[in-house]
Amino acid sequence: MSFGIPYKGSKNIYATHICESLPSGKRLVDLFAGGCAITDCAIRKFANKWETFLINDIAHEPLDLYAKCLCGENPVPYDWVSREDFKSKDWATRLVWSFGNDVSTYLYGREIEPIKHDIEAWIVDGVIFNNSTILHDIQLPNLVSMKERYSWWRGHKRLLSNLQINVNTQRLLSLERLERLERLERLERLEFSYLSYEQYEYRDGDVVYCDIPYKGTHCKQYKDTGFNHESFWKWAKSRPFDVFVSERIVPDDAEIILKKDVANRANTKGIDGFKTECLVRV
């Protein structure tokens, strides 16, 4: 099951393990919510563990998109976006059309773009364009709906790989994920805020979780805010309440609650060397 919106650095793949490891309380505070995977998982799978949920992040765009999707409003169309038009699109469209959902890098290389255009034109609209000859080498079935064509395409990976076609359809997967964020029955249990972590005010019964930008990785979301890891840990350790933090490099005096070995997703070349994700209490 996928949680939250598609987002670079999302905790989607182990959100369930984190929510299981966090203590119960009156309110779950997701202080660096990002793509909202943790809160979304908590609401959908652990609804009785917390009474209310605070989703906070200094970047309002991912939180706004998550809220719109919960209300049944998906602002990202299926229309094709070219490399030339990419930069002029709104944040949500660039999220879906960017490599690794980084919002800034166009999803396809120049050579592969016309091939991807033809593939998605057939999947979405059932039409065959001649920007490339790739579809002429495949016996495409006559299917009525986009869902049927998409399912067929994903189910024929061996055939397509033999033709040296990359079957990755990240954009369609991202759109599919946004559409699965159906309306929640108890939206009144959700609060949204756009504060820096220093501005957060504790309430009795809060369980405070922080998915901070990992040290040694490139997190553009907090680049302009001057996020400082040393200052954050000083803040966390000085709180009169527990602070739960996800990181890869943790202080020696932090209590490790959860440790997971995961594939490196922060750098496609794998040069940062990190493989272990930790959830700690300070």
MIMIKE-927352 format. One line per field, with one value per residue (C-alpha): residue in three letters; residue number from 1; y, x, z. Coordinates in nm, 2 decimals. Each point is the difference from the previous one (the first is absolute). Layout:
<pts>
rest <- [ALA,...] $
nr <- [NUM,...] $
v <- [Y,...] $
u <- [X,...] $
w <- [Z,...] $
</pts>
This chain:
<pts>
rest <- [MET,SER,PHE,GLY,ILE,PRO,TYR,LYS,GLY,SER,LYS,ASN,ILE,TYR,ALA,THR,HIS,ILE,CYS,GLU,SER,LEU,PRO,SER,GLY,LYS,ARG,LEU,VAL,ASP,LEU,PHE,ALA,GLY,GLY,CYS,ALA,ILE,THR,ASP,CYS,ALA,ILE,ARG,LYS,PHE,ALA,ASN,LYS,TRP,GLU,THR,PHE,LEU,ILE,ASN,ASP,ILE,ALA,HIS,GLU,PRO,LEU,ASP,LEU,TYR,ALA,LYS,CYS,LEU,CYS,GLY,GLU,ASN,PRO,VAL,PRO,TYR,ASP,TRP,VAL,SER,ARG,GLU,ASP,PHE,LYS,SER,LYS,ASP,TRP,ALA,THR,ARG,LEU,VAL,TRP,SER,PHE,GLY,ASN,ASP,VAL,SER,THR,TYR,LEU,TYR,GLY,ARG,GLU,ILE,GLU,PRO,ILE,LYS,HIS,ASP,ILE,GLU,ALA,TRP,ILE,VAL,ASP,GLY,VAL,ILE,PHE,ASN,ASN,SER,THR,ILE,LEU,HIS,ASP,ILE,GLN,LEU,PRO,ASN,LEU,VAL,SER,MET,LYS,GLU,ARG,TYR,SER,TRP,TRP,ARG,GLY,HIS,LYS,ARG,LEU,LEU,SER,ASN,LEU,GLN,ILE,ASN,VAL,ASN,THR,GLN,ARG,LEU,LEU,SER,LEU,GLU,ARG,LEU,GLU,ARG,LEU,GLU,ARG,LEU,GLU,ARG,LEU,GLU,ARG,LEU,GLU,PHE,SER,TYR,LEU,SER,TYR,GLU,GLN,TYR,GLU,TYR,ARG,ASP,GLY,ASP,VAL,VAL,TYR,CYS,ASP,ILE,PRO,TYR,LYS,GLY,THR,HIS,CYS,LYS,GLN,TYR,LYS,ASP,THR,GLY,PHE,ASN,HIS,GLU,SER,PHE,TRP,LYS,TRP,ALA,LYS,SER,ARG,PRO,PHE,ASP,VAL,PHE,VAL,SER,GLU,ARG,ILE,VAL,PRO,ASP,ASP,ALA,GLU,ILE,ILE,LEU,LYS,LYS,ASP,VAL,ALA,ASN,ARG,ALA,ASN,THR,LYS,GLY,ILE,ASP,GLY,PHE,LYS,THR,GLU,CYS,LEU,VAL,ARG,VAL] $
nr <- [1,2,3,4,5,6,7,8,9,10,11,12,13,14,15,16,17,18,19,20,21,22,23,24,25,26,27,28,29,30,31,32,33,34,35,36,37,38,39,40,41,42,43,44,45,46,47,48,49,50,51,52,53,54,55,56,57,58,59,60,61,62,63,64,65,66,67,68,69,70,71,72,73,74,75,76,77,78,79,80,81,82,83,84,85,86,87,88,89,90,91,92,93,94,95,96,97,98,99,100,101,102,103,104,105,106,107,108,109,110,111,112,113,114,115,116,117,118,119,120,121,122,123,124,125,126,127,128,129,130,131,132,133,134,135,136,137,138,139,140,141,142,143,144,145,146,147,148,149,150,151,152,153,154,155,156,157,158,159,160,161,162,163,164,165,166,167,168,169,170,171,172,173,174,175,176,177,178,179,180,181,182,183,184,185,186,187,188,189,190,191,192,193,194,195,196,197,198,199,200,201,202,203,204,205,206,207,208,209,210,211,212,213,214,215,216,217,218,219,220,221,222,223,224,225,226,227,228,229,230,231,232,233,234,235,236,237,238,239,240,241,242,243,244,245,246,247,248,249,250,251,252,253,254,255,256,257,258,259,260,261,262,263,264,265,266,267,268,269,270,271,272,273,274,275,276,277,278,279,280,281,282] $
v <- [0.00,0.35,0.29,0.37,0.17,-0.11,0.20,-0.01,-0.14,-0.14,-0.24,-0.19,-0.34,-0.03,0.23,-0.29,-0.10,0.36,0.03,-0.33,0.12,0.34,0.01,0.08,0.33,0.27,0.16,-0.12,0.30,-0.06,0.30,-0.05,-0.15,0.03,-0.24,-0.08,-0.38,-0.04,0.18,-0.16,-0.35,0.09,0.11,-0.30,-0.28,0.13,0.23,-0.10,0.06,0.38,0.22,0.28,0.07,0.31,0.01,0.27,0.11,0.33,-0.09,0.04,-0.16,-0.37,0.05,0.19,-0.27,-0.27,0.19,0.05,-0.37,-0.09,0.22,-0.17,0.27,-0.12,0.31,-0.19,-0.09,-0.29,0.23,-0.03,0.26,0.05,0.09,0.36,0.05,-0.17,0.30,0.21,-0.25,0.02,-0.18,-0.31,-0.06,0.04,-0.24,-0.27,0.08,0.02,-0.27,-0.16,0.26,0.26,0.27,0.15,-0.26,-0.10,-0.36,-0.12,0.05,0.16,-0.33,-0.19,0.27,-0.07,-0.37,0.07,0.24,-0.27,-0.27,0.22,0.13,-0.35,-0.09,0.32,0.06,-0.32,0.19,-0.07,0.28,-0.01,0.19,-0.33,-0.34,-0.19,-0.09,-0.13,-0.29,-0.11,-0.17,0.22,-0.14,0.19,0.11,0.24,0.17,0.16,-0.24,-0.30,0.14,0.10,-0.35,-0.16,0.21,-0.07,-0.37,-0.03,0.09,-0.30,0.08,0.37,-0.07,-0.22,0.30,0.20,0.22,0.14,-0.08,0.24,0.22,0.22,0.27,-0.23,-0.17,0.34,0.10,-0.34,0.06,0.34,-0.14,-0.26,0.27,-0.02,0.22,-0.08,-0.03,0.21,0.30,0.19,-0.20,0.16,0.33,0.17,0.25,0.14,0.08,-0.04,-0.27,0.27,0.15,-0.31,0.02,-0.32,-0.12,-0.25,-0.35,0.09,-0.26,0.20,-0.16,0.17,-0.13,0.24,0.04,-0.26,0.13,-0.05,-0.01,0.28,0.12,0.29,0.05,0.15,0.15,0.36,-0.03,-0.07,-0.32,-0.09,-0.35,0.10,0.27,-0.25,-0.26,0.27,0.10,-0.36,-0.09,0.31,-0.07,-0.11,-0.26,-0.30,0.08,-0.29,0.05,-0.19,0.03,-0.20,0.17,0.03,0.13,-0.26,0.08,-0.05,-0.30,-0.21,-0.12,-0.15,-0.08,-0.10,-0.09,0.15,0.06,0.33,0.24,0.34,-0.04,-0.21,-0.06,-0.12,0.21,0.11,-0.35,0.00,-0.31,0.01,0.21,0.07,0.12,0.14,0.16,0.31] $
u <- [0.00,0.13,-0.03,0.00,0.09,0.30,0.28,0.38,0.12,-0.34,-0.03,-0.26,0.18,0.04,-0.27,-0.18,0.31,0.04,-0.36,0.02,0.30,-0.13,-0.19,-0.37,-0.12,-0.26,0.15,0.26,0.22,0.16,0.24,0.18,-0.29,0.13,-0.21,-0.22,0.07,0.03,-0.32,-0.18,0.11,-0.09,-0.35,-0.07,0.16,0.03,-0.30,-0.07,0.36,-0.04,-0.30,0.11,0.28,0.21,0.16,0.27,0.27,0.16,-0.08,-0.37,-0.02,0.01,-0.24,-0.24,0.01,-0.06,-0.30,-0.15,0.03,-0.17,-0.29,-0.03,0.18,0.29,0.15,0.24,-0.14,0.10,0.10,0.35,0.26,0.30,0.35,-0.05,-0.33,0.12,0.15,-0.31,-0.24,-0.14,0.18,-0.23,0.05,0.37,0.00,-0.15,0.20,0.34,0.27,-0.02,-0.28,0.26,-0.22,0.29,0.14,-0.21,-0.10,0.14,0.33,-0.01,0.05,-0.27,-0.26,-0.16,-0.01,-0.17,-0.24,-0.12,-0.03,-0.21,-0.21,-0.10,-0.06,-0.20,-0.19,0.05,0.16,0.33,0.23,0.30,0.26,0.18,-0.04,-0.01,-0.37,0.01,0.22,-0.26,-0.33,-0.23,-0.34,-0.32,-0.09,-0.28,0.11,0.32,-0.01,0.00,0.29,0.20,-0.04,0.10,0.31,0.11,-0.06,0.22,0.34,0.18,-0.12,0.09,0.34,0.09,-0.06,0.23,-0.29,0.01,-0.35,0.02,-0.32,0.08,-0.24,-0.30,0.09,0.02,-0.34,-0.15,0.14,-0.16,-0.34,0.01,0.00,-0.38,-0.19,0.05,-0.31,0.15,0.18,-0.09,0.27,0.27,0.18,0.23,0.28,0.30,0.24,0.37,0.07,0.11,-0.34,-0.19,-0.18,-0.04,-0.34,-0.04,-0.03,0.19,0.22,0.26,0.15,0.27,0.10,0.29,0.21,0.27,0.35,0.22,-0.28,-0.14,-0.34,-0.11,-0.31,0.19,0.29,-0.12,-0.09,0.35,-0.09,0.28,0.03,0.20,-0.26,-0.28,0.15,0.07,-0.37,-0.12,0.21,-0.11,-0.37,-0.18,-0.18,0.11,0.09,0.01,0.23,0.07,0.36,0.29,0.27,-0.11,0.16,0.16,-0.22,-0.33,-0.21,-0.05,-0.36,0.00,0.28,-0.08,0.24,-0.14,0.11,0.18,-0.25,0.17,0.26,-0.05,0.38,0.01,0.30,-0.12,0.04,-0.30,-0.22,-0.15,-0.29,-0.05,-0.29,0.13,-0.13,0.17] $
w <- [0.00,-0.09,0.25,-0.06,-0.33,-0.22,0.15,0.00,0.33,0.09,0.29,-0.19,-0.02,0.38,0.13,0.16,0.20,0.13,0.10,0.18,0.19,0.11,0.33,0.01,0.12,-0.04,-0.32,-0.25,-0.10,-0.34,0.02,-0.33,-0.19,-0.36,-0.20,0.30,-0.02,0.38,0.09,-0.29,0.12,0.36,-0.09,-0.23,0.20,0.36,0.03,0.36,0.12,-0.01,0.04,-0.24,-0.24,-0.07,-0.35,0.00,-0.25,-0.10,-0.36,-0.06,-0.35,0.10,0.29,-0.22,-0.27,0.26,0.14,-0.35,-0.08,0.33,-0.11,-0.34,-0.19,-0.21,-0.16,-0.23,-0.34,-0.22,-0.28,-0.14,0.12,-0.22,0.11,-0.13,0.20,0.32,0.18,-0.06,0.17,0.35,0.29,0.01,-0.38,0.03,0.29,-0.21,-0.31,0.18,0.04,0.34,0.08,0.06,-0.16,-0.19,-0.25,-0.30,0.02,-0.34,-0.19,-0.34,-0.19,0.20,0.01,-0.34,0.08,0.33,-0.17,-0.24,0.27,0.23,-0.29,-0.07,0.37,0.08,-0.33,-0.20,-0.29,-0.18,-0.09,-0.22,0.21,0.02,-0.16,0.33,0.00,-0.36,0.13,0.25,-0.06,0.20,0.11,-0.07,0.35,0.09,0.32,0.13,0.30,-0.23,-0.22,0.31,0.15,-0.33,-0.02,0.35,-0.05,-0.31,0.15,-0.15,-0.35,0.04,0.15,-0.29,-0.22,0.24,0.12,0.35,0.13,0.29,0.00,0.30,-0.10,-0.03,0.32,0.17,-0.13,0.10,0.35,0.02,-0.10,0.27,0.27,0.03,0.23,0.37,0.22,0.28,-0.15,0.31,0.18,-0.22,0.06,-0.24,0.07,-0.18,0.29,0.06,0.26,0.24,-0.01,0.10,0.33,0.20,0.12,0.28,-0.16,-0.32,-0.17,-0.20,-0.30,-0.22,-0.34,-0.04,-0.32,0.03,0.06,-0.30,-0.25,-0.22,0.12,-0.21,0.20,0.29,-0.19,0.03,0.37,0.11,0.17,0.24,0.15,0.30,0.09,-0.05,0.23,0.26,-0.02,0.02,0.30,0.19,-0.03,0.32,-0.20,-0.22,-0.36,-0.25,-0.29,-0.32,-0.12,-0.13,0.21,0.36,0.32,0.22,0.29,-0.19,0.07,-0.31,-0.02,-0.35,-0.25,-0.36,-0.28,-0.32,-0.36,-0.06,-0.14,0.07,-0.27,-0.31,-0.02,0.35,0.09,0.34,0.14,0.24,0.02,0.35,0.11,0.37,0.21,0.33,0.31,0.15] $
</pts>
